[in-house]
């Protein structure tokens, strides 16, 4: 009998996408009878402990996403893209949609908000606040996550309370090093790829405390595989130990899945 490998809870996966700081766009509804305006890319974003989301835009974009007086507009959608840390042919590995009301902060509020953000996550774009850049505040009303595990809503209290995966902030460096510096490891891990998956290069896709995610890029398409750790990792040493275990384990593994479906060992 097989079972699905463990994965982080949806709220944790959603919070991890936020802290990885991939591309972010804001889509707002039309103000009249015309078509909806095109989504506008933010310079940076920051999620606060109360669940509100700050977005920083250049001065040429701020008037596209909020009224001139900064009043609340109709519900808008923030899209955050979770981009793979290596150059995959399909780089997006997840999407997060945060729907809410948006307000353009005045100069004083924007300056104070930029200082608060800089204390936690410094960014050169914050230096432009008050000198061309503007800050918008989004008050979420719903959160929807779409990734390799499926598409599902995330309850706001759970989203606000969740912590990101402990490896979410540095997995990019680790996975990039795995591909560029240790191709032999990826070659050995192909032993766990189910026979039903067409042959192709094995690429690093993701890392969390429960295991590795890898992608087979074959001529027939992409196939994602999760290889679970024997226990949740809490440190880099734990990750390295679990990878060594995977390298020394039998060729067939009940802990590997492809595209979310169990594979018998």
FIVOKE-661451 format. One line per 4 residues: their letters; for each residue x, y, z of C-alpha. Coordinates in Angstrom, 3 decimals. Example, Ala and Ser with C-alpha at 12.3 -4.5 7.8 and 13.67 -1.06 7.14 Angstrom:
% FIVOKE-661451
AS	12.300/-4.500/7.800  13.670/-1.060/7.140
END
This chain:
% FIVOKE-661451
XXXX	0.000/0.000/0.000  1.313/3.460/-0.882  0.659/6.876/0.600  1.219/10.429/-0.516
XXXX	4.463/11.963/0.699  3.895/14.692/3.297  3.889/18.303/2.129  3.609/21.661/3.901
XXXX	0.057/22.809/4.579  -1.518/25.141/1.963  -1.198/28.211/4.213  2.503/27.480/4.721
XXXX	3.071/27.003/1.004  1.213/30.252/0.305  3.272/32.180/2.854  6.467/30.718/1.368
XXXX	5.538/32.112/-2.054  5.180/35.565/-0.510  8.585/35.583/1.168  10.377/34.254/-1.937
XXXX	9.554/37.593/-3.595  8.870/36.503/-7.150  7.130/38.699/-9.754  3.978/40.477/-8.511
XXXX	1.244/42.194/-10.496  -1.924/44.007/-9.467  -5.036/43.744/-11.624  -7.784/46.326/-11.034
XXXX	-11.281/46.481/-12.538  -12.294/49.086/-15.077  -13.651/52.371/-13.684  -16.164/52.820/-16.517
XXXX	-17.629/50.849/-19.371  -14.230/50.111/-20.927  -12.180/46.922/-20.609  -10.292/46.070/-17.457
XXXX	-6.846/47.686/-17.409  -3.781/45.508/-17.922  -2.126/44.139/-14.755  0.602/46.405/-13.389
XXXX	3.913/45.032/-12.082  5.018/46.098/-8.598  8.609/46.985/-7.784  8.416/45.053/-4.518
XXXX	5.922/43.719/-1.991  5.780/43.047/1.737  3.240/41.122/3.809  2.640/42.570/7.290
XXXX	1.733/40.633/10.407  -1.866/41.882/10.294  -2.317/40.342/6.844  -2.177/43.567/4.847
XXXX	0.078/43.644/1.807  2.188/46.640/0.802  3.050/47.140/-2.873  5.592/49.677/-4.148
XXXX	5.093/51.105/-7.657  7.006/53.618/-9.719  5.352/57.022/-10.107  4.367/56.200/-13.675
XXXX	2.308/53.216/-12.491  0.651/54.290/-9.231  -2.228/56.123/-10.908  -3.092/52.941/-12.824
XXXX	-4.034/51.032/-9.690  -5.670/53.561/-7.334  -7.731/56.715/-7.487  -5.905/60.017/-7.233
XXXX	-7.266/60.733/-3.738  -6.144/57.324/-2.478  -9.665/56.110/-1.713  -10.559/52.440/-1.784
XXXX	-11.400/51.004/-5.172  -13.408/47.962/-6.113  -11.844/44.631/-5.256  -8.547/44.011/-7.054
XXXX	-6.357/40.928/-7.429  -2.672/40.589/-6.596  -0.923/37.753/-8.415  2.357/36.426/-7.023
XXXX	4.369/34.032/-9.188  6.596/31.402/-7.603  9.504/31.060/-10.034  11.830/28.063/-10.046
XXXX	15.421/28.858/-8.995  16.939/27.262/-12.103  16.237/27.919/-15.771  13.364/25.551/-16.469
XXXX	11.459/25.763/-19.736  8.272/26.275/-17.674  9.644/28.380/-14.799  6.418/29.097/-12.871
XXXX	5.968/26.438/-10.197  3.100/28.100/-8.333  0.686/31.030/-8.276  -0.888/32.886/-5.382
XXXX	-3.870/35.184/-5.825  -4.709/37.645/-3.055  -8.001/39.448/-3.630  -8.704/42.614/-1.664
XXXX	-9.306/46.357/-1.584  -6.442/48.655/-2.455  -5.636/52.146/-1.190  -2.931/54.549/-2.266
XXXX	-1.087/55.828/0.810  -0.389/59.527/1.174  3.184/60.809/1.407  3.407/60.565/5.214
XXXX	1.863/57.088/5.384  4.033/55.878/2.512  7.217/57.145/4.178  6.313/55.478/7.490
XXXX	5.388/52.240/5.730  8.662/52.223/3.775  10.642/52.611/7.012  8.767/49.706/8.593
XXXX	9.445/47.499/5.594  13.114/48.479/5.455  13.589/47.356/9.063  12.557/43.830/8.081
XXXX	13.591/43.487/4.454  15.772/46.285/3.051  15.326/46.942/-0.659  16.779/49.708/-2.863
XXXX	13.323/50.437/-4.269  12.240/51.745/-0.866  14.650/54.659/-1.254  12.447/55.994/-4.059
XXXX	9.332/56.242/-1.879  8.587/59.944/-1.612  10.815/60.588/-4.628  8.685/59.122/-7.382
XXXX	7.614/55.729/-6.078  4.268/55.201/-4.374  3.002/52.662/-1.844  -0.340/50.883/-2.082
XXXX	-1.924/48.934/0.759  -4.018/45.857/-0.023  -6.533/44.567/2.548  -7.078/40.879/1.628
XXXX	-10.518/39.323/1.536  -9.526/35.984/-0.032  -6.422/33.937/-0.861  -6.174/31.187/-3.496
XXXX	-3.130/28.963/-4.012  -2.285/26.989/-7.155  0.800/24.774/-7.235  1.877/21.203/-7.867
XXXX	-0.526/19.956/-5.188  -3.577/21.515/-6.835  -5.648/24.697/-6.589  -7.457/25.565/-3.366
XXXX	-8.567/28.515/-1.241  -6.632/29.365/1.908  -8.539/30.730/4.896  -7.335/34.200/5.850
XXXX	-6.748/33.435/9.572  -4.632/30.417/8.627  -2.726/32.395/6.005  -1.939/35.213/8.445
XXXX	-0.885/32.806/11.210  1.242/30.513/9.040  5.021/30.643/8.969  6.901/30.141/5.702
XXXX	8.846/26.948/5.201  12.212/27.293/7.017  14.113/26.774/3.752  12.050/29.123/1.588
XXXX	14.467/32.045/1.824  17.594/30.212/0.719  16.378/27.204/-1.276  17.218/29.063/-4.512
XXXX	20.932/29.125/-3.709  20.933/25.512/-2.561  19.088/24.192/-5.606  21.145/26.272/-8.035
XXXX	24.293/24.861/-6.426  22.874/21.342/-6.649  22.403/21.680/-10.401  25.628/23.504/-11.231
XXXX	27.962/21.886/-8.729  26.612/18.361/-8.203  25.125/16.955/-11.420  26.159/13.504/-10.237
XXXX	23.612/13.754/-7.413  20.799/14.462/-9.862  22.019/11.574/-12.003  21.821/9.218/-9.018
XXXX	18.360/10.492/-8.055  16.999/9.438/-11.437  16.848/5.943/-9.932  13.698/7.096/-8.109
XXXX	11.919/8.331/-11.231  8.921/6.040/-11.896  9.193/3.896/-15.051  5.978/5.468/-16.364
XXXX	7.680/8.872/-16.693  9.299/9.487/-20.110  13.060/9.846/-19.979  14.533/13.321/-19.801
XXXX	16.844/15.551/-17.778  16.127/15.702/-14.047  16.059/19.312/-12.807  15.813/20.779/-9.287
XXXX	12.368/22.270/-8.702  11.924/22.884/-4.989  13.001/22.160/-1.450  10.974/22.229/1.758
XXXX	11.296/20.639/5.157  9.459/17.522/3.972  11.503/16.735/0.873  12.814/17.532/-2.581
XXXX	10.797/18.388/-5.660  12.338/17.611/-9.031  11.146/17.915/-12.603  11.754/15.628/-15.549
XXXX	11.852/17.683/-18.741  11.136/15.155/-21.459  10.149/15.653/-25.112  6.696/14.385/-24.104
XXXX	6.245/17.068/-21.451  7.179/17.991/-17.897  6.659/15.622/-14.967  7.081/16.735/-11.355
XXXX	8.279/14.297/-8.702  8.431/14.621/-4.914  11.053/12.649/-2.983  10.205/12.725/0.692
XXXX	12.610/12.896/3.598  12.364/10.269/6.312  11.597/13.055/8.804  11.090/16.837/8.535
XXXX	14.394/18.671/8.121  15.210/21.526/10.487  18.668/22.502/9.251  20.958/22.266/6.254
XXXX	22.702/19.377/7.965  19.368/17.548/8.069  18.822/18.207/4.357  22.261/16.881/3.454
XXXX	21.692/13.785/5.584  18.362/13.096/3.885  19.824/13.557/0.418  22.539/11.047/1.267
XXXX	19.809/8.671/2.423  17.991/9.066/-0.895  21.208/8.381/-2.784  21.767/5.172/-0.842
XXXX	18.184/3.914/-0.788  16.748/1.218/-3.110  15.954/2.103/-6.702  12.197/1.938/-6.196
XXXX	10.746/4.069/-3.441  7.186/4.242/-2.062  7.965/7.813/-1.063  8.276/9.143/-4.614
XXXX	5.298/10.531/-6.497  4.826/11.978/-9.932  2.385/14.838/-10.439  0.825/14.093/-7.048
XXXX	-0.062/10.424/-7.743  1.445/7.673/-5.563  3.891/5.253/-7.096  4.185/1.732/-5.743
X	7.524/0.544/-4.484
END
